[in-house]
Amino acid sequence: METSLHRELKQRYAKSPDQCEVQLAGFRIDAVVGETMYQIQHGSLAAIRSKIQKLLAADHQVVVVKPLIAQKVLVKLDKKDGEVISRRKSPKQETDLDLFHELIFFTQVFPHENLTLEVAHVHVEEWRYPGHGRRRRRRKNDFQVQDQKLVSIEKKQRLRAADDLWKLIRRPRKSPFHTGHLAERLDVPRWIAQRIAYCLREMGAVDVVGKDGNAHLYKARKRRAT
């Protein structure tokens, strides 16, 4: 079922209602404005990988909008479609680094001359009600999500080229660097740094220039003049 978040984002990118949910090129496109197709994807990028590849192969201009939840307010209902009984701010929030958990499935799609990846940092309300109605003993945190609603868009970032990936993370101070340097620079576990390095390498933002023991050494690829 479509969430309010998806519907509200779709309406923001479209200029008029007739530009939403357009059947084109054998696909249903979230919004079409002029020659540009907009696909809102809150779920995994892997789910739309084939669709986007086919649209790009047909020389369409595509913008994939990927929301990251920068702030979430949890709205608790007493039952489905019931009364609001509490509201609280969730301690969980998504950052630019979380995007790499999705980009790992998109390395064969981005970058492309006809593709823009737009990262939208959003504030949302998540409406919940208790239980699944099937269990004799309900856990304290047992709930179902009824809807997610857009409150505001904090900021947007547009990524068009491999070098734009550096907008999402701080470059290591050392060059060349390995994933240990990257993990230290970003203050993340090394396995996350390895995932980020994989995306940077496969998408063309870095080159492998050697090894330090068993660790690959990476160097940022120079941006081509346009």
C-alpha positions in Angstrom: 0.0 0.0 0.0 1.3 3.5 -0.9 2.3 5.6 2.1 1.4 9.2 2.5 5.2 9.9 2.4 5.5 8.4 -1.1 2.3 10.2 -2.3 3.3 13.6 -0.9 6.8 13.4 -2.4 5.4 12.4 -5.7 3.1 15.4 -5.7 6.0 17.7 -4.9 8.0 16.6 -7.9 5.0 16.7 -10.3 3.8 20.1 -11.5 0.2 19.0 -11.7 -2.0 15.9 -10.8 -2.0 14.6 -14.4 1.8 14.3 -14.2 1.6 11.6 -11.4 1.3 7.9 -12.0 2.0 8.1 -15.7 2.0 5.0 -17.9 5.1 5.4 -20.2 7.6 3.1 -21.9 5.8 0.1 -20.5 6.2 1.3 -16.9 4.2 3.2 -14.3 6.3 6.3 -13.6 5.7 8.2 -10.3 5.9 11.6 -12.0 6.8 12.9 -15.5 7.6 16.5 -16.0 8.5 17.4 -19.6 11.1 14.9 -20.7 12.2 13.9 -17.1 10.9 10.9 -15.3 10.9 10.9 -11.5 10.9 7.6 -9.5 10.4 7.9 -5.7 12.1 5.0 -4.0 11.9 4.8 -0.2 12.5 1.0 -0.3 15.5 -0.8 -1.6 17.2 0.5 -4.8 17.6 -3.2 -5.8 13.8 -3.3 -6.4 13.9 -0.7 -9.2 17.4 -1.6 -10.6 16.1 -3.4 -13.7 13.4 -0.8 -14.3 15.8 2.1 -14.2 18.3 0.2 -16.4 15.6 -0.3 -19.1 14.5 3.3 -19.0 18.1 4.5 -19.3 18.8 2.1 -22.2 15.8 3.7 -24.0 17.5 7.1 -23.6 15.1 8.5 -21.1 16.1 11.2 -18.6 15.5 9.7 -15.1 15.7 11.2 -11.6 15.6 8.6 -8.8 14.5 10.3 -5.5 15.8 8.4 -2.5 14.4 9.7 0.9 16.5 9.4 4.0 14.6 9.9 7.3 16.6 12.6 9.1 14.0 12.9 11.8 11.0 10.8 12.8 8.2 11.4 15.3 6.4 8.3 16.4 2.6 8.8 16.7 1.0 6.0 18.7 -2.7 5.1 18.2 -4.8 3.1 20.6 -5.9 0.9 17.7 -5.9 0.9 13.9 -7.5 4.2 12.7 -7.9 5.0 16.3 -7.2 8.0 18.6 -3.7 9.4 19.1 -2.4 8.5 22.6 1.2 9.6 22.5 3.9 11.3 20.4 7.6 11.0 20.8 10.7 11.7 18.8 12.6 8.6 17.6 16.3 8.5 18.4 16.9 6.8 15.1 17.9 8.8 12.1 19.4 8.1 8.7 22.4 9.9 7.4 24.3 10.1 4.1 26.3 7.0 5.2 23.2 4.9 5.2 22.8 5.5 1.5 25.8 3.3 0.8 23.8 0.3 2.1 21.5 0.9 -0.9 24.1 2.0 -3.4 25.8 -1.3 -3.2 22.9 -2.7 -5.2 23.1 0.2 -7.7 26.7 0.0 -8.8 25.7 -1.2 -12.3 23.3 1.7 -12.8 24.9 4.8 -11.3 26.6 6.8 -12.7 24.9 7.3 -16.1 24.7 10.4 -18.3 20.9 10.3 -18.2 20.5 9.5 -14.5 20.4 11.8 -11.5 20.2 10.4 -8.0 18.5 12.9 -5.6 18.9 12.3 -1.9 16.0 13.9 0.1 16.6 14.3 3.8 13.1 14.3 5.2 11.3 14.7 8.5 8.3 12.4 8.9 5.6 11.2 11.3 5.2 7.5 11.6 1.7 6.5 12.8 1.6 3.1 14.6 -1.0 1.0 16.4 -0.4 -1.9 18.8 -0.1 -5.6 18.0 -0.8 -7.8 15.0 -4.0 -9.2 16.4 -2.8 -12.8 16.1 -0.7 -13.4 19.1 -1.9 -14.5 22.5 1.0 -12.6 24.2 1.9 -9.3 22.8 5.4 -8.0 23.3 5.7 -4.5 24.6 7.1 -3.2 21.3 4.7 -5.2 19.1 3.2 -2.7 16.6 2.2 -2.2 13.0 2.9 0.9 11.0 -0.3 2.4 9.6 1.3 5.2 7.7 4.3 7.5 7.2 3.6 11.2 6.6 5.9 13.9 5.3 6.5 16.8 7.6 9.2 18.6 5.7 12.2 18.2 3.5 15.4 19.3 5.3 17.7 19.3 2.3 18.3 17.8 -1.1 21.5 16.5 -2.7 21.9 15.8 -6.4 24.4 13.2 -7.5 25.1 13.0 -11.2 28.7 11.8 -11.5 31.0 9.4 -9.6 32.9 12.3 -8.0 29.6 13.5 -6.5 29.8 10.5 -4.1 32.4 12.5 -2.1 29.5 14.9 -1.2 28.3 12.1 1.1 31.5 11.4 3.0 34.7 13.1 4.2 37.7 12.1 2.1 40.5 10.3 4.1 43.4 12.6 5.0 45.8 10.0 3.6 46.3 9.3 -0.1 46.4 6.6 -1.1 44.2 5.2 1.7 42.8 1.8 2.7 39.5 1.0 4.4 41.1 1.3 7.8 41.8 4.9 7.1 38.3 5.4 5.8 36.8 3.8 8.9 38.8 6.0 11.1 37.9 9.2 9.2 34.2 8.4 9.2 34.1 6.9 12.7 32.4 3.7 11.5 33.2 0.0 11.8 35.6 -1.3 9.1 32.9 -3.5 7.4 30.9 -0.3 6.7 34.1 1.4 5.3 34.6 -1.7 3.1 31.1 -1.4 1.7 31.6 2.3 1.0 35.0 1.6 -0.7 33.3 -1.0 -2.9 30.7 1.5 -4.0 33.4 4.1 -4.7 35.5 1.7 -6.7 32.6 0.1 -8.7 31.1 3.5 -9.5 34.4 5.0 -10.6 35.2 7.5 -7.8 38.5 5.7 -6.8 41.1 3.5 -8.4 42.9 0.6 -6.7 46.6 1.7 -6.8 48.3 -1.0 -4.7 48.1 -3.0 -1.5 49.2 -2.5 2.1 49.5 -6.1 3.3 46.2 -7.6 2.5 44.4 -4.3 2.3 43.8 -2.6 -1.1 45.0 1.0 -1.4 42.7 3.5 -3.1 43.2 6.9 -4.6 40.5 9.3 -5.6 40.1 9.4 -9.4 40.7 12.8 -11.0 37.5 14.3 -12.3 37.4 14.5 -16.1 37.2 18.0 -17.5 33.9 18.8 -19.1 
